């Protein structure tokens, strides 16, 4: 591993400085220390140019974390239908620790997803499907819409976005009475999703979705050369499992199957449960973790 000084103002990091090039000649060993959190011996280093001291752990994403040993297991637990409280109990940590780890793992997952989309620039996606998965924020009177895009064939998740939406049906009047008028952010959520994934989509791609009225203008705006196929929505084969369709052939099988997997593996999305989302941003964090898990392990 080639080491460099973490001090951004150090002359060893200045490529224009011919007298002090950034290589290992200017980094020397400077003892070691025992890290109590995992029992490892960490090597210390010192920069000969600016005398900055650092260690091999300085460049680790989990730098200064005391419970780094739970990161890997927690990622598996959160993507395997387990609640945050149960994960904390099994890992022997406080639930606040799990809540903080959720944000850390989400940040790592977001960076990995950006790299994944960047890797698709040379071999862009030719065919993808997208749809909305409906869940709730604390109560059914406050729905949330999760817009998801998946590549046809590989079933890789290209991106997702969480947005607020108003209640419909018999709950609409109850929602307005208890919580006031709720803004509809679904259109903005779709645009945010398309903006994030357009670098990985071919110009003449095939795009499939249901017949929702919000979809055609956004598809035309972000993918003007694409062909948009719209399919009529069907009833679910089992009550409460709308992602599994009655019909023998499902033209939106890839996106429906992906949504069914997400609802089964992310515990806060399971229907008829007290484990509901209280903050939409934390729902997005856990979905980002699952998206990375889905693309790396499940597909």
KOLRO-870768 format. One record per residue: residue number from 0; x negated, y negated, z negated of N, C-alpha, C in turn. Coordinates in Angstrom, 2 decimals, m for minus. Example, Ala and Ser with C-alpha at 12.3 -4.5 7.8 and 13.67 -1.06 7.14 Angstrom:
REM KOLRO-870768
0  m13.19  5.69  m7.80  m12.30  4.50  m7.80  m13.20  3.30  m7.80
1  m12.85  2.25  m7.08  m13.67  1.06  m7.14  m12.90  m0.03  m7.87
//
This chain:
REM KOLRO-870768
0  m0.84  1.19  0.00  0.00  0.00  0.00  m0.88  m1.24  0.00
1  m0.64  m2.12  0.95  m1.41  m3.35  1.03  m0.81  m4.38  0.10
2  m1.62  m4.89  m0.81  m1.15  m5.83  m1.81  m1.38  m7.26  m1.35
3  m0.52  m8.14  m1.81  m0.67  m9.56  m1.55  m0.30  m10.33  m2.81
4  m0.83  m11.50  m2.93  m0.57  m12.31  m4.12  0.87  m12.82  m4.12
5  1.61  m12.65  m5.23  3.00  m13.14  m5.28  3.11  m14.66  m5.37
6  1.99  m15.34  m5.58  2.00  m16.79  m5.65  2.05  m17.37  m4.23
7  3.17  m17.98  m3.88  3.35  m18.49  m2.51  2.39  m19.62  m2.18
8  1.88  m20.32  m3.19  0.96  m21.43  m2.96  m0.50  m21.01  m2.96
9  m0.74  m19.73  m3.16  m2.12  m19.24  m3.19  m2.76  m19.35  m1.81
10  m4.05  m19.72  m1.77  m4.75  m19.86  m0.50  m4.91  m18.54  0.22
11  m4.87  m17.44  m0.53  m5.01  m16.14  0.12  m3.81  m15.79  1.00
12  m2.68  m16.50  0.77  m1.49  m16.28  1.59  m1.44  m17.21  2.79
13  m2.43  m18.09  2.92  m2.46  m19.03  4.03  m3.19  m18.39  5.21
14  m2.42  m18.09  6.26  m3.01  m17.40  7.41  m3.99  m18.29  8.16
15  m3.84  m19.62  8.01  m4.73  m20.54  8.72  m6.07  m20.72  8.03
16  m6.15  m20.21  6.80  m7.39  m20.36  6.05  m8.34  m19.22  6.40
17  m9.37  m19.49  7.17  m10.29  m18.46  7.62  m11.21  m17.97  6.51
18  m11.41  m18.80  5.49  m12.33  m18.43  4.41  m11.68  m17.53  3.36
19  m10.36  m17.45  3.41  m9.67  m16.67  2.38  m8.50  m15.94  3.01
20  m8.77  m14.91  3.78  m7.72  m14.13  4.42  m7.01  m13.26  3.40
21  m5.72  m13.01  3.66  m4.90  m12.23  2.73  m5.13  m10.74  2.93
22  m6.08  m10.17  2.24  m6.26  m8.73  2.28  m6.65  m8.25  0.90
23  m6.92  m6.96  0.78  m7.15  m6.35  m0.52  m8.47  m6.78  m1.16
24  m9.35  m7.44  m0.44  m10.62  m7.88  m1.04  m10.38  m8.93  m2.11
25  m9.26  m9.64  m2.03  m8.98  m10.70  m2.98  m8.05  m10.24  m4.10
26  m7.67  m8.95  m4.10  m6.83  m8.38  m5.16  m7.63  m7.29  m5.86
27  m7.83  m7.43  m7.17  m8.60  m6.43  m7.92  m7.74  m5.88  m9.05
28  m8.07  m4.68  m9.50  m7.35  m4.06  m10.61  m7.66  m4.80  m11.91
29  m6.65  m4.86  m12.75  m6.82  m5.62  m14.01  m6.10  m4.90  m15.15
30  m6.42  m3.64  m15.33  m5.84  m2.87  m16.41  m4.50  m2.24  m16.04
31  m3.80  m1.74  m17.03  m2.51  m1.09  m16.82  m1.68  m1.21  m18.09
32  m0.41  m0.84  m18.01  0.46  m0.85  m19.19  1.48  0.26  m19.09
33  1.99  0.66  m20.24  2.99  1.72  m20.32  4.38  1.09  m20.30
34  5.22  1.52  m19.36  6.56  0.98  m19.26  7.52  1.86  m20.06
35  8.10  1.32  m21.14  8.94  2.14  m22.03  10.21  2.68  m21.37
36  10.76  1.96  m20.38  12.06  2.35  m19.83  12.04  3.70  m19.14
37  10.91  4.05  m18.50  10.83  5.34  m17.82  9.55  6.10  m18.12
38  8.68  5.55  m18.98  7.48  6.26  m19.40  6.34  6.23  m18.39
39  6.45  5.47  m17.34  5.40  5.43  m16.32  4.29  4.46  m16.72
40  3.09  4.74  m16.22  1.95  3.85  m16.39  1.85  2.97  m15.15
41  1.94  1.66  m15.35  1.98  0.72  m14.24  0.64  0.01  m14.11
42  0.11  m0.03  m12.91  m1.18  m0.67  m12.64  m1.02  m2.19  m12.56
43  m1.91  m2.90  m13.23  m1.94  m4.36  m13.15  m3.00  m4.79  m12.15
44  m2.79  m5.98  m11.55  m3.73  m6.54  m10.58  m3.95  m8.02  m10.88
45  m5.02  m8.55  m10.30  m5.32  m9.98  m10.44  m5.84  m10.51  m9.10
46  m5.34  m11.67  m8.75  m5.80  m12.33  m7.52  m7.07  m13.12  m7.82
47  m8.13  m12.88  m7.08  m9.41  m13.57  m7.31  m9.38  m15.02  m6.85
48  m8.39  m15.36  m6.01  m8.32  m16.72  m5.49  m7.65  m17.67  m6.48
49  m6.45  m17.30  m6.95  m5.70  m18.20  m7.85  m5.60  m17.65  m9.27
50  m6.18  m16.46  m9.51  m6.18  m15.81  m10.83  m4.77  m15.44  m11.31
51  m3.85  m15.32  m10.39  m2.50  m14.87  m10.73  m2.53  m13.39  m11.06
52  m1.88  m13.01  m12.17  m1.81  m11.61  m12.58  m0.42  m11.05  m12.26
53  m0.39  m9.83  m11.77  0.86  m9.16  m11.44  0.64  m7.66  m11.49
54  1.66  m6.90  m11.23  1.56  m5.44  m11.30  2.22  m4.83  m10.07
55  2.12  m3.50  m9.97  2.76  m2.81  m8.85  4.27  m2.83  m8.96
56  4.80  m3.16  m10.15  6.25  m3.25  m10.33  6.82  m4.61  m9.95
57  5.94  m5.59  m9.71  6.40  m6.94  m9.41  7.25  m6.99  m8.16
58  6.91  m6.17  m7.16  7.59  m6.22  m5.87  8.76  m5.23  m5.80
59  9.05  m4.54  m6.88  10.16  m3.59  m6.89  11.48  m4.33  m7.06
60  12.54  m3.95  m6.32  13.84  m4.62  m6.49  14.39  m4.54  m7.91
61  14.01  m3.48  m8.65  14.48  m3.31  m10.02  13.53  m3.94  m11.04
62  12.76  m4.94  m10.62  11.78  m5.59  m11.49  12.46  m6.16  m12.74
63  11.89  m5.85  m13.90  12.33  m6.31  m15.21  13.66  m5.70  m15.68
64  14.10  m4.64  m15.04  15.29  m3.93  m15.52  14.89  m2.92  m16.59
65  15.66  m2.85  m17.67  15.36  m1.92  m18.75  16.00  m0.55  m18.56
66  17.02  m0.48  m17.72  17.73  0.79  m17.50  17.66  1.18  m16.03
67  16.47  1.06  m15.45  16.33  1.38  m14.04  16.56  2.86  m13.76
68  16.45  3.70  m14.77  16.61  5.15  m14.58  18.03  5.52  m14.19
69  19.03  4.65  m14.46  20.42  5.00  m14.17  20.87  4.53  m12.79
70  20.04  3.76  m12.10  20.47  3.17  m10.83  20.89  4.21  m9.81
71  20.07  5.25  m9.64  20.34  6.25  m8.61  21.61  7.04  m8.93
72  21.73  7.50  m10.16  22.92  8.28  m10.54  24.18  7.43  m10.49
73  24.07  6.18  m10.92  25.24  5.30  m10.92  25.77  5.10  m9.51
74  24.89  4.98  m8.54  25.34  4.82  m7.16  26.15  6.02  m6.72
75  25.71  7.22  m7.07  26.46  8.43  m6.72  27.80  8.47  m7.45
76  27.81  8.10  m8.71  29.05  8.14  m9.49  30.09  7.17  m8.94
77  29.67  5.96  m8.62  30.60  4.94  m8.14  31.17  5.28  m6.77
78  30.48  6.14  m6.03  30.94  6.53  m4.69  31.54  7.93  m4.68
79  31.86  8.46  m5.84  32.39  9.82  m5.94  33.66  9.86  m6.77
80  34.44  8.81  m6.71  35.74  8.80  m7.38  35.66  8.66  m8.88
81  34.62  8.04  m9.41  34.47  7.89  m10.86  34.62  6.42  m11.24
82  35.29  6.17  m12.35  35.47  4.80  m12.82  34.19  4.29  m13.46
83  34.11  2.99  m13.63  32.92  2.38  m14.22  32.78  2.76  m15.69
84  33.89  2.85  m16.41  33.81  3.22  m17.83  33.33  4.66  m17.99
85  33.84  5.58  m17.16  33.40  6.96  m17.26  31.94  7.10  m16.87
86  31.50  6.35  m15.86  30.10  6.38  m15.47  29.21  5.90  m16.61
87  29.65  4.85  m17.32  28.87  4.35  m18.46  28.78  5.40  m19.56
88  29.88  6.11  m19.79  29.88  7.13  m20.85  28.95  8.29  m20.49
89  28.96  8.73  m19.24  28.12  9.85  m18.84  26.64  9.47  m18.79
90  26.35  8.23  m18.46  24.96  7.77  m18.37  24.41  7.32  m19.71
91  25.28  7.17  m20.72  24.83  6.76  m22.04  24.43  5.31  m22.12
92  25.10  4.46  m21.33  24.82  3.02  m21.36  26.12  2.27  m21.63
93  25.99  0.98  m21.92  27.16  0.16  m22.17  27.87  m0.15  m20.85
94  29.18  m0.35  m20.92  29.92  m0.64  m19.70  29.53  m1.98  m19.09
95  29.04  m2.90  m19.90  28.55  m4.17  m19.35  27.31  m3.93  m18.50
96  26.47  m2.96  m18.91  25.31  m2.61  m18.11  25.73  m2.10  m16.74
97  26.78  m1.28  m16.70  27.29  m0.77  m15.42  27.82  m1.92  m14.57
98  28.50  m2.87  m15.19  29.03  m4.02  m14.45  27.90  m4.83  m13.83
99  26.79  m4.99  m14.55  25.65  m5.71  m14.00  24.94  m4.91  m12.91
100  24.85  m3.60  m13.11  24.24  m2.75  m12.10  25.05  m2.76  m10.81
101  26.37  m2.91  m10.93  27.23  m2.96  m9.76  26.81  m4.10  m8.84
102  26.53  m5.26  m9.41  26.11  m6.41  m8.61  24.73  m6.18  m8.00
103  23.83  m5.57  m8.77  22.49  m5.28  m8.26  22.55  m4.29  m7.10
104  23.30  m3.20  m7.26  23.40  m2.20  m6.21  24.09  m2.76  m4.98
105  25.06  m3.67  m5.19  25.76  m4.28  m4.06  24.82  m5.16  m3.25
106  23.94  m5.90  m3.93  22.98  m6.74  m3.23  22.02  m5.90  m2.38
107  21.59  m4.76  m2.95  20.72  m3.86  m2.19  21.46  m3.26  m1.00
108  22.73  m2.90  m1.21  23.52  m2.31  m0.13  23.75  m3.31  0.99
109  23.95  m4.58  0.62  24.18  m5.60  1.66  22.93  m5.77  2.54
110  21.75  m5.76  1.92  20.53  m5.89  2.70  20.33  m4.68  3.62
111  20.64  m3.49  3.12  20.51  m2.29  3.95  21.50  m2.31  5.11
112  22.71  m2.81  4.86  23.69  m2.89  5.94  23.27  m3.89  7.00
113  22.67  m5.00  6.58  22.17  m5.98  7.55  21.08  m5.37  8.43
114  20.20  m4.57  7.82  19.15  m3.91  8.59  19.76  m2.87  9.54
115  20.80  m2.18  9.07  21.47  m1.18  9.92  22.08  m1.83  11.16
116  22.77  m2.96  10.97  23.37  m3.66  12.11  22.29  m4.21  13.03
117  21.19  m4.66  12.43  20.08  m5.19  13.25  19.47  m4.08  14.09
118  19.45  m2.85  13.55  18.89  m1.72  14.30  19.76  m1.32  15.49
119  21.01  m1.75  15.50  21.92  m1.41  16.60  21.85  m2.40  17.75
120  21.01  m3.40  17.65  20.90  m4.40  18.72  20.47  m3.77  20.04
121  19.53  m2.82  19.99  19.03  m2.20  21.21  19.99  m1.16  21.76
122  20.75  m0.53  20.91  21.73  0.48  21.34  23.08  0.12  20.73
123  23.74  m0.83  21.34  24.95  m1.41  20.75  26.13  m0.44  20.78
124  27.06  m0.69  19.87  28.25  0.15  19.74  29.17  m0.07  20.93
125  29.58  1.03  21.57  30.44  0.95  22.74  31.92  1.12  22.42
126  32.20  1.70  21.28  33.59  2.00  20.95  33.77  1.97  19.44
127  34.66  1.10  18.94  34.92  1.07  17.51  36.39  0.77  17.25
128  36.83  1.12  16.06  38.20  0.90  15.63  38.19  0.09  14.34
129  39.26  m0.66  14.11  39.36  m1.42  12.87  40.81  m1.45  12.41
130  40.98  m1.63  11.11  42.32  m1.67  10.52  42.22  m2.26  9.12
131  43.37  m2.49  8.51  43.44  m3.02  7.14  43.86  m1.92  6.18
132  43.12  m1.80  5.09  43.49  m0.92  3.98  44.06  m1.81  2.88
133  45.27  m1.51  2.42  45.96  m2.35  1.46  45.76  m1.81  0.05
134  45.36  m2.68  m0.86  45.25  m2.34  m2.27  45.80  m3.52  m3.08
135  45.55  m3.53  m4.38  46.15  m4.56  m5.23  45.09  m5.18  m6.14
136  45.42  m6.37  m6.60  44.60  m7.10  m7.57  45.40  m7.19  m8.87
137  45.18  m6.25  m9.76  45.82  m6.21  m11.08  47.28  m5.75  m11.03
138  48.04  m6.19  m10.03  49.45  m5.85  m9.94  49.86  m5.77  m8.48
139  50.93  m5.02  m8.19  51.41  m4.88  m6.82  51.93  m6.21  m6.27
140  52.19  m7.16  m7.14  52.64  m8.48  m6.69  51.50  m9.31  m6.12
141  50.26  m8.83  m6.24  49.09  m9.56  m5.74  48.25  m8.62  m4.86
142  48.70  m8.40  m3.62  48.00  m7.45  m2.74  46.65  m7.99  m2.26
143  45.79  m7.05  m1.88  44.51  m7.34  m1.24  44.43  m6.54  0.04
144  43.82  m7.13  1.05  43.64  m6.46  2.34  42.16  m6.24  2.59
145  41.77  m4.99  2.83  40.38  m4.65  3.12  40.29  m4.32  4.61
146  39.71  m5.22  5.39  39.56  m5.01  6.82  38.28  m4.22  7.07
147  38.41  m3.08  7.76  37.31  m2.14  7.93  37.10  m1.86  9.41
148  35.85  m1.80  9.83  35.49  m1.44  11.20  34.61  m0.19  11.17
149  34.92  0.78  12.04  34.17  2.04  12.06  33.87  2.41  13.51
150  32.68  2.95  13.74  32.29  3.37  15.08  32.94  4.71  15.41
151  33.50  4.81  16.60  34.16  6.05  17.02  33.10  7.11  17.31
152  33.34  8.30  16.84  32.41  9.41  17.06  31.50  9.65  15.86
153  30.67  8.68  15.53  29.75  8.84  14.40  30.44  8.56  13.07
154  31.54  7.81  13.10  32.28  7.39  11.90  31.42  6.55  10.96
155  30.40  5.88  11.49  29.60  4.95  10.69  30.43  3.69  10.41
156  30.39  3.23  9.18  31.08  2.00  8.82  30.24  0.81  9.27
157  30.80  m0.03  10.11  30.08  m1.19  10.64  30.19  m2.40  9.72
158  31.28  m2.49  9.00  31.47  m3.62  8.10  32.84  m3.59  7.48
159  33.01  m4.41  6.45  34.30  m4.53  5.78  34.38  m5.89  5.10
160  35.60  m6.33  4.86  35.84  m7.63  4.25  37.11  m7.55  3.41
161  37.08  m8.17  2.22  38.22  m8.19  1.31  38.85  m9.58  1.36
162  40.18  m9.63  1.50  40.88  m10.91  1.55  42.23  m10.79  0.86
163  42.70  m11.90  0.34  43.98  m11.95  m0.34  45.12  m12.01  0.67
164  46.27  m11.44  0.29  47.45  m11.48  1.14  48.69  m11.57  0.25
165  49.77  m12.15  0.75  50.99  m12.28  m0.06  51.75  m10.96  m0.13
166  52.55  m10.82  m1.17  53.38  m9.63  m1.32  54.49  m9.64  m0.27
167  54.95  m8.46  0.11  56.00  m8.32  1.10  57.15  m7.50  0.53
168  58.25  m7.46  1.28  59.38  m6.65  0.87  60.07  m7.19  m0.37
169  60.57  m6.27  m1.20  61.30  m6.68  m2.40  60.41  m7.30  m3.46
170  59.07  m7.15  m3.31  58.15  m7.74  m4.29  57.81  m9.20  m3.97
171  58.17  m9.68  m2.79  57.80  m11.03  m2.39  58.41  m12.07  m3.32
172  59.70  m11.97  m3.58  60.38  m12.94  m4.45  59.87  m12.84  m5.88
173  59.64  m11.61  m6.35  59.12  m11.41  m7.71  57.73  m12.02  m7.84
174  56.89  m11.84  m6.82  55.54  m12.37  m6.84  55.54  m13.90  m6.88
175  56.40  m14.51  m6.08  56.47  m15.98  m6.07  56.98  m16.52  m7.40
176  57.90  m15.79  m8.02  58.47  m16.22  m9.29  57.43  m16.14  m10.41
177  56.63  m15.07  m10.45  55.69  m14.85  m11.55  54.35  m15.54  m11.33
178  53.86  m15.56  m10.08  52.50  m16.04  m9.83  52.42  m17.20  m8.84
179  53.57  m17.67  m8.36  53.56  m18.75  m7.39  53.27  m18.26  m5.99
180  53.28  m19.17  m5.04  53.04  m18.79  m3.65  51.57  m18.38  m3.47
181  51.38  m17.24  m2.84  50.04  m16.67  m2.66  49.59  m16.89  m1.21
182  48.40  m17.45  m1.06  47.89  m17.74  0.27  47.50  m16.46  1.01
183  47.61  m16.51  2.31  47.26  m15.38  3.17  45.90  m15.64  3.82
184  44.89  m14.88  3.40  43.52  m15.05  3.92  43.12  m13.93  4.86
185  44.09  m13.15  5.34  43.74  m12.00  6.18  43.10  m12.42  7.50
186  43.60  m13.48  8.11  43.03  m13.93  9.38  41.57  m14.33  9.21
187  41.27  m15.04  8.13  39.88  m15.44  7.87  39.02  m14.23  7.57
188  39.58  m13.22  6.88  38.83  m12.01  6.60  38.47  m11.24  7.87
189  39.40  m11.19  8.82  39.12  m10.52  10.09  38.01  m11.26  10.84
190  38.08  m12.58  10.84  37.05  m13.36  11.54  35.68  m13.20  10.87
191  35.67  m13.15  9.54  34.40  m12.94  8.84  33.79  m11.59  9.19
192  34.65  m10.58  9.29  34.17  m9.24  9.65  33.60  m9.24  11.06
193  34.33  m9.80  12.02  33.87  m9.80  13.41  32.59  m10.62  13.56
194  32.48  m11.69  12.81  31.27  m12.52  12.87  30.04  m11.74  12.40
195  30.23  m10.88  11.40  29.10  m10.14  10.83  28.67  m8.95  11.70
196  29.60  m8.37  12.47  29.27  m7.15  13.23  29.06  m7.41  14.71
197  29.29  m8.62  15.20  29.26  m8.85  16.64  27.87  m8.64  17.24
198  26.81  m8.75  16.42  25.46  m8.54  16.93  25.23  m7.09  17.32
199  26.07  m6.17  16.80  25.89  m4.74  17.06  26.89  m4.19  18.06
200  27.75  m5.05  18.62  28.81  m4.59  19.51  28.47  m4.94  20.95
201  28.65  m3.97  21.85  28.41  m4.20  23.27  29.42  m5.19  23.84
202  29.02  m5.89  24.89  29.89  m6.92  25.47  31.17  m6.30  26.04
203  31.05  m5.13  26.68  32.20  m4.48  27.30  32.72  m3.32  26.45
204  32.67  m3.47  25.14  33.07  m2.40  24.22  34.56  m2.11  24.30
205  34.93  m0.91  23.84  36.33  m0.53  23.70  36.71  m0.67  22.23
206  37.77  m1.42  21.97  38.20  m1.69  20.61  39.63  m1.20  20.44
207  39.88  m0.45  19.38  41.21  0.11  19.14  41.71  m0.34  17.77
208  43.01  m0.60  17.69  43.65  m1.00  16.44  45.14  m0.73  16.56
209  45.89  m1.05  15.51  47.34  m0.96  15.60  47.88  m2.26  16.21
210  49.19  m2.46  16.14  49.82  m3.57  16.85  50.03  m4.80  15.97
211  49.19  m5.00  14.98  49.34  m6.17  14.11  49.13  m7.44  14.92
212  49.96  m8.44  14.68  49.92  m9.67  15.47  48.66  m10.50  15.25
213  47.96  m10.30  14.13  46.75  m11.09  13.87  45.55  m10.61  14.68
214  45.59  m9.40  15.22  44.41  m8.81  15.82  44.04  m9.36  17.21
215  44.98  m9.42  18.18  44.58  m9.79  19.56  43.83  m11.12  19.69
216  44.30  m12.22  19.08  43.55  m13.48  19.28  42.14  m13.45  18.70
217  41.95  m12.73  17.58  40.60  m12.65  16.99  39.68  m11.77  17.83
218  40.21  m10.68  18.38  39.40  m9.82  19.24  38.97  m10.58  20.48
219  39.89  m11.33  21.05  39.57  m12.10  22.26  38.55  m13.20  21.97
220  38.60  m13.77  20.78  37.69  m14.85  20.42  36.26  m14.35  20.23
221  36.08  m13.22  19.56  34.74  m12.75  19.22  34.20  m11.72  20.21
222  35.09  m11.04  20.95  34.66  m10.03  21.92  35.40  m10.26  23.24
223  35.06  m11.34  23.94  35.81  m11.70  25.14  35.72  m10.68  26.27
224  34.64  m9.92  26.32  34.50  m8.94  27.39  34.99  m7.55  27.03
225  35.48  m7.37  25.83  35.90  m6.04  25.36  37.32  m5.72  25.82
226  37.64  m4.43  25.84  38.99  m3.96  26.14  39.66  m3.56  24.84
227  40.79  m4.18  24.55  41.47  m3.96  23.29  42.66  m3.03  23.50
228  42.62  m1.86  22.88  43.72  m0.89  22.94  44.53  m1.00  21.65
229  45.82  m1.21  21.78  46.71  m1.35  20.63  47.66  m0.16  20.58
230  47.70  0.50  19.42  48.52  1.70  19.26  49.59  1.45  18.19
231  50.74  2.01  18.41  51.83  1.85  17.47  51.53  2.60  16.18
232  51.76  1.94  15.04  51.52  2.57  13.76  52.49  3.70  13.48
233  52.06  4.71  12.76  52.89  5.87  12.44  53.00  6.03  10.94
234  54.01  6.78  10.53  54.22  7.07  9.12  53.19  8.08  8.61
235  52.89  8.00  7.31  51.99  8.96  6.72  52.65  10.32  6.55
236  51.84  11.37  6.61  52.39  12.72  6.50  52.76  13.06  5.06
237  52.17  12.34  4.09  52.46  12.57  2.67  52.75  11.21  2.04
238  53.76  11.16  1.17  54.10  9.90  0.52  52.93  9.38  m0.30
239  52.57  8.14  m0.06  51.46  7.53  m0.78  50.12  7.72  m0.12
240  50.09  8.49  0.99  48.84  8.70  1.72  49.04  8.24  3.16
241  49.14  6.94  3.34  49.43  6.37  4.64  48.34  6.56  5.67
242  47.12  6.90  5.21  46.02  7.06  6.15  46.11  8.39  6.91
243  46.85  9.36  6.38  47.00  10.66  7.04  48.32  10.66  7.78
244  48.28  10.77  9.12  49.46  10.59  9.94  50.17  11.90  10.25
245  51.49  11.78  10.51  52.32  12.94  10.81  52.02  13.51  12.18
246  51.74  12.64  13.15  51.63  13.07  14.53  50.48  14.04  14.74
247  50.63  14.88  15.78  49.61  15.90  16.05  48.30  15.24  16.50
248  48.39  14.25  17.40  47.20  13.54  17.87  47.24  12.11  17.37
249  46.22  11.72  16.67  46.14  10.37  16.13  45.10  9.58  16.91
250  45.50  8.59  17.72  44.51  7.82  18.49  43.60  6.97  17.62
251  43.99  6.75  16.37  43.17  5.96  15.43  42.62  6.86  14.32
252  42.27  8.08  14.70  41.84  9.04  13.69  40.59  8.58  12.95
253  39.62  8.03  13.65  38.34  7.67  13.01  38.54  6.63  11.91
254  39.32  5.58  12.20  39.52  4.55  11.18  40.44  5.06  10.07
255  41.44  5.85  10.42  42.33  6.38  9.39  41.60  7.37  8.47
256  40.73  8.17  9.06  39.95  9.12  8.26  38.97  8.38  7.34
257  38.36  7.32  7.87  37.43  6.52  7.05  38.18  5.86  5.89
258  39.36  5.32  6.16  40.14  4.68  5.09  40.55  5.70  4.04
259  40.92  6.92  4.48  41.29  7.96  3.53  40.12  8.34  2.65
260  38.92  8.42  3.23  37.72  8.74  2.45  37.41  7.64  1.44
261  37.56  6.39  1.87  37.28  5.27  0.96  38.27  5.30  m0.20
262  39.54  5.52  0.09  40.54  5.53  m0.99  40.31  6.69  m1.95
263  39.79  7.80  m1.45  39.56  8.97  m2.30  38.30  8.84  m3.14
264  37.28  8.14  m2.62  35.97  8.10  m3.27  35.71  6.85  m4.10
265  36.49  5.82  m3.90  36.38  4.60  m4.71  37.56  4.59  m5.67
266  37.29  4.81  m6.95  38.35  5.11  m7.91  39.36  3.99  m8.05
267  38.94  2.75  m7.91  39.87  1.63  m8.10  40.86  1.50  m6.94
268  40.67  2.28  m5.87  41.60  2.25  m4.74  42.62  3.38  m4.78
269  42.44  4.33  m5.70  43.38  5.44  m5.79  44.76  4.91  m6.19
270  45.80  5.40  m5.52  47.15  4.94  m5.82  47.62  5.50  m7.16
271  48.55  4.79  m7.79  49.17  5.19  m9.05  48.10  5.42  m10.13
272  47.32  4.41  m10.40  46.28  4.51  m11.41  46.22  3.22  m12.21
273  45.76  3.31  m13.47  45.57  2.10  m14.28  44.21  1.47  m14.02
274  43.39  2.12  m13.23  42.05  1.61  m12.93  42.14  0.66  m11.74
275  42.70  m0.52  m11.95  42.94  m1.45  m10.86  41.87  m2.54  m10.83
276  41.74  m3.17  m9.67  40.78  m4.26  m9.49  41.27  m5.52  m10.18
277  40.39  m6.15  m10.94  40.72  m7.43  m11.57  40.08  m8.60  m10.83
278  38.99  m8.33  m10.10  38.30  m9.38  m9.36  38.00  m8.89  m7.94
279  38.52  m9.59  m6.91  38.27  m9.15  m5.53  36.79  m9.09  m5.17
280  35.98  m9.98  m5.74  34.55  m9.96  m5.40  33.87  m8.70  m5.92
281  34.34  m8.18  m7.05  33.76  m6.93  m7.56  34.24  m5.73  m6.75
282  35.46  m5.81  m6.23  35.91  m4.77  m5.30  35.02  m4.75  m4.07
283  34.70  m5.92  m3.54  33.82  m5.99  m2.37  32.45  m5.42  m2.70
284  31.94  m5.69  m3.91  30.64  m5.15  m4.31  30.64  m3.62  m4.27
285  31.68  m3.02  m4.84  31.72  m1.55  m4.87  31.92  m0.98  m3.47
286  32.68  m1.67  m2.63  32.88  m1.19  m1.27  31.58  m1.30  m0.46
287  30.77  m2.31  m0.73  29.48  m2.41  m0.06  28.58  m1.23  m0.45
288  28.61  m0.87  m1.72  27.82  0.28  m2.18  28.30  1.54  m1.50
289  29.63  1.70  m1.43  30.16  2.90  m0.78  29.83  2.92  0.72
290  29.89  1.79  1.37  29.59  1.73  2.81  28.17  2.22  3.07
291  27.22  1.77  2.26  25.85  2.24  2.40  25.73  3.74  2.10
292  26.44  4.20  1.07  26.44  5.62  0.72  27.06  6.45  1.84
293  28.15  5.96  2.40  28.85  6.66  3.48  27.95  6.80  4.71
294  27.27  5.73  5.08  26.44  5.75  6.28  25.18  6.58  6.11
295  24.61  6.61  4.91  23.34  7.31  4.69  23.52  8.77  4.33
296  24.61  9.12  3.64  24.75  10.47  3.09  25.93  11.24  3.68
297  27.07  10.59  3.83  28.29  11.30  4.22  28.45  11.45  5.72
298  27.77  10.64  6.52  27.90  10.74  7.98  26.54  10.88  8.64
//
